[in-house]
Amino acid sequence: MSAASRTSASFGNPKLRASDLQVGASREQVVVENLSRTQIVMYAGASGDLNPIHYDEPFAQAAGYPSVFAHGMLTMGLTGRLLTDWLGDGVLRSFGVRFVRQVWPGDTLTAKGTVTAIEPDGRVTIELVTTNQRGEPVVTGDAVAQLPV
Amino acid sequence: MAEFEFEFPVDRTAILNFAAALGETNPIYWDERYAQSTPLGGVIAPPTFAVACALWNPWHGLRGVRQIPAPPPATTGSPESAAPRERRSEGGGGTARLLHGEQRFEYHQPLRAEMHLTVTIRPGRTWEKEGKRGGRLRFSETITELRDERGELVVTATSVGIITEKAVEQ
């Protein structure tokens, strides 16, 4: 890979510039509607996390849960779609979440990002919250993206 | 758990499956011609894809009926010898009380299709606290580093696992 392409790759494929954003700007997006058990099973296979609590209903009920529930990482991955759809591909420098509530089959999730800081070098900090159809947060977190100035 | 290491060859099918499971429609994850037309120059993986290294982790505890890659014969100090048998086989009592509390990724360069990564997993901090919904909680941090063929970092992932006394109250 040439030095030039490496330099451009360091900015990924941004959809906007840091100067297009301001502190307080936000975006929200429905990232899954009526979450299906099929999608949970697809995620189990694709991620390698085959904990039966996520797809084996008798196992989940024996453990004291009303039904299976989604992998936290599925919810984080869905939340990541807000970031990449908004900011672009390969622009994230960090992405962290706390899993605060379980996500069940049938849930509809809305991810929201709010700009909390913009550095002169184009680094943008986003505060994240993803909520279910009852408005309850399921994950909260933050991300930093490197955008062109 | 001691520190351990394994290879993670990243192929386009693995990225396609992972992106599909997220309901993605973004062509950067599967359309090579489109991806080559962008400054990234090729297919990359979604931001949380690093966790799929579990598929190549011979000691991964949540593998269903998967027999490959088989864990090496147990040796003193290996992660295998430290894990209770039921945690390694399908299901088992251990997994029902295991929750994922936090996850963080630091990105050092794009994670690209056809990278041949080396994964290092090591334990981080551990602590306990009294929880409101799940009884006494044990927290443990796991740090996963993915490096490229030149040994340069691609992604650092930090996960916090929680072992609860009972099912978390809804």
Interface residues (C-beta under 8 A of the other chain):
Chain A: M1 S5 S8 A9 S10 F11 G12 N13 V31 V32 Q39 M42 Y43 A44 G45 A46 S47 G48 D49 L50 N51 P52 I53 D56 F59 A60 A62 A63 G64 Y65 P66 H71 G72 M73 L74 M76 G77 L78 G80 R81 L83 T84 D85 D89 G90 L92 R93 S94 F95 G96 V97 R98 F99 Q102
Chain B: A14 N17 F18 A20 A21 L22 G23 E24 N26 I28 T38 P39 L40 G41 I44 P46 P47 T48 V51 A52 C53 A54 L55 N57 H60 L62 R63 G64 R66 E90 G91 T95 A96 R97 L98 L99 H100 G101 E102 Q103 R104 F105 E106 Y107 Q109 P110 K166 A167 V168 Q170
